[in-house]
């Protein structure tokens, strides 16, 4: 399928979310399931509608699998960082990653607080608002500013760390060199909707990513959970995984 067309549809879905969030009056908990906000449900409704109408299947954090037999599956987090959104912290996003038989094909991650848009296509590089991006190139953990999901069990040797609360945007921050690395640790795990969009932006920008336990990151199962670790360079990724006690081979990354 044509990547440009896929990107257009992904952007259209993200724009539909932006529109519905603009008119949302109640950003609180929905009372449906633990941790689900009214913003999640409102955003999911409009994004899924756009994607299904375009002929894509959808795997959404909020509504599960729809039309899973279609050739292209969009893995969707309608509002990544919905707790941030509910509390007025301007770091939350819509993340979409289109996956075909060969893996991630195209991704769009939109910071819904600022309007900044990241996009990537397989083999086509990664962009922020249309401008190509690159990671920092940091190679040593003692020089690195590392973003975390979860809480580190001990000091891992970083220069500084941040816990920002929206994995998709945290990964895009690695892709553009704002963060040097990002790790899911301390027993925390993510669903594929949290990281696949940011993962493609990272890899197409030139950053590297692995799973802490060396598991496959591309999964189409709603219940699967993973612990991705991303870094600006293979050297930094290796140091970070070693500090976490991982055994992933980074020599070929």
Secondary structure as the mmCIF struct_conf table of DSSP 4:
data_model
#
loop_
_struct_conf.conf_type_id
_struct_conf.id
_struct_conf.beg_label_comp_id
_struct_conf.beg_label_asym_id
_struct_conf.beg_label_seq_id
_struct_conf.end_label_comp_id
_struct_conf.end_label_asym_id
_struct_conf.end_label_seq_id
HELX_RH_AL_P HELX_RH_AL_P1 UNK A 3 UNK A 22
TURN_TY1_P TURN_TY1_P1 UNK A 23 UNK A 23
BEND BEND1 UNK A 28 UNK A 28
STRN STRN1 UNK A 29 UNK A 29
BEND BEND2 UNK A 31 UNK A 33
TURN_TY1_P TURN_TY1_P2 UNK A 34 UNK A 35
STRN STRN2 UNK A 37 UNK A 37
HELX_RH_AL_P HELX_RH_AL_P2 UNK A 38 UNK A 53
TURN_TY1_P TURN_TY1_P3 UNK A 54 UNK A 55
STRN STRN3 UNK A 57 UNK A 60
TURN_TY1_P TURN_TY1_P4 UNK A 61 UNK A 63
STRN STRN4 UNK A 64 UNK A 66
BEND BEND3 UNK A 67 UNK A 67
TURN_TY1_P TURN_TY1_P5 UNK A 68 UNK A 69
BEND BEND4 UNK A 70 UNK A 71
STRN STRN5 UNK A 73 UNK A 80
TURN_TY1_P TURN_TY1_P6 UNK A 81 UNK A 81
HELX_RH_AL_P HELX_RH_AL_P3 UNK A 82 UNK A 86
TURN_TY1_P TURN_TY1_P7 UNK A 87 UNK A 88
BEND BEND5 UNK A 90 UNK A 90
STRN STRN6 UNK A 93 UNK A 100
TURN_TY1_P TURN_TY1_P8 UNK A 101 UNK A 102
STRN STRN7 UNK A 103 UNK A 111
TURN_TY1_P TURN_TY1_P9 UNK A 112 UNK A 114
STRN STRN8 UNK A 117 UNK A 121
TURN_TY1_P TURN_TY1_P10 UNK A 122 UNK A 124
STRN STRN9 UNK A 125 UNK A 128
TURN_TY1_P TURN_TY1_P11 UNK A 129 UNK A 130
STRN STRN10 UNK A 131 UNK A 132
HELX_RH_3T_P HELX_RH_3T_P1 UNK A 141 UNK A 143
STRN STRN11 UNK A 145 UNK A 149
BEND BEND6 UNK A 150 UNK A 150
BEND BEND7 UNK A 153 UNK A 154
BEND BEND8 UNK A 157 UNK A 157
BEND BEND9 UNK A 159 UNK A 159
STRN STRN12 UNK A 160 UNK A 162
BEND BEND10 UNK A 165 UNK A 165
HELX_RH_AL_P HELX_RH_AL_P4 UNK A 167 UNK A 175
TURN_TY1_P TURN_TY1_P12 UNK A 176 UNK A 177
BEND BEND11 UNK A 178 UNK A 180
STRN STRN13 UNK A 181 UNK A 184
TURN_TY1_P TURN_TY1_P13 UNK A 186 UNK A 187
STRN STRN14 UNK A 190 UNK A 190
HELX_RH_AL_P HELX_RH_AL_P5 UNK A 192 UNK A 205
TURN_TY1_P TURN_TY1_P14 UNK A 206 UNK A 206
STRN STRN15 UNK A 208 UNK A 211
TURN_TY1_P TURN_TY1_P15 UNK A 212 UNK A 213
BEND BEND12 UNK A 217 UNK A 217
TURN_TY1_P TURN_TY1_P16 UNK A 222 UNK A 223
STRN STRN16 UNK A 226 UNK A 226
STRN STRN17 UNK A 228 UNK A 231
BEND BEND13 UNK A 232 UNK A 233
HELX_RH_AL_P HELX_RH_AL_P6 UNK A 234 UNK A 244
TURN_TY1_P TURN_TY1_P17 UNK A 245 UNK A 245
TURN_TY1_P TURN_TY1_P18 UNK A 251 UNK A 252
#
